[in-house]
């Protein structure tokens, strides 16, 4: 269900509810994420936004999947999980996805979602919270710094297009097969 664009603009004060995500919220969360996390807009995105991403995060750590809603419309979400490493006393939290419908951005909804997410992490014994974002996404960087994140590290992502390699290899194999058949004819 699409969020009416004027819903976020028609009221100065919004009655926003932050609550745990439920199974019935999957379609709304997924479709909002589709609008926000398009490969064309975020070409270096190393995680793929798809229905399996939403489902797996919910199945793994449902308590760290929250939604923000106004008038029964989901307008934002935060999805994350925890990471425990063997031989480490530390439990890590990972904020993986945080998204707010464009009509509701810059209205402190992301801050409210993040604060509830952080509180849940603390209640569950998390000692360090991790987040990553595009180096050029200055709005996200400012937001996370405002939330208390520090020590930004540049991370290099490299890609190898295996599908293109397979096609090139396949064309070469096909050409070799044709020449072998020609020689045997």
C-alpha positions, 0 to 999 in steps of 0.5 A: 500500500502506497503512503499518501504523499500529503499524509506527511505534509498535512499535519504539523504534529504527527502522532507517530507510533514506534512498535515491533514489526509484525508479519503483516507489516512485511509488504509495507516495509518491503515496498517502502525499502524498494523505493528507498534502496534502489540499486541505481541510487546506491550502486555500491550497496553490498546487501541486496534489498529484497523480500528475503532480506526482510524475512531473514532479519525478522526470523533471526532477530525479530526484536530488532525489527521496528516500524514507525506508523502514522494513521495505520500507515508504515512510514519508516522502519529499522532492521538489525541483528546481533552478532556474537563472536566465539572467544569474545565477551562482547556482543555486537549489534548491527543496524542494517536498514533504516528507512523513512518515507520521503514525505516524513523525513526530517521530522525526527522519526529516524531519531525516534526509531534509532533511539528505540533500536539502541535501547533494545540493543542495550537491554539485550547486552550489546556492547558495541553498535555497528552501522555502515553507509555510503561514504558519499551519503552525507545526510546519513553520515551526519545523522549517525554522527548526531546519534553518537557514532564516531570513528568512521573508517573508509572501507573499499568494496570491489566487485567481480561480475561473475555473470559477465565472466561466465558469458565470456567463457561460455561464448569461448566454449561455444566457439571451441565446440563449433570449431571441433564439430567443424573439424570432425565433419 
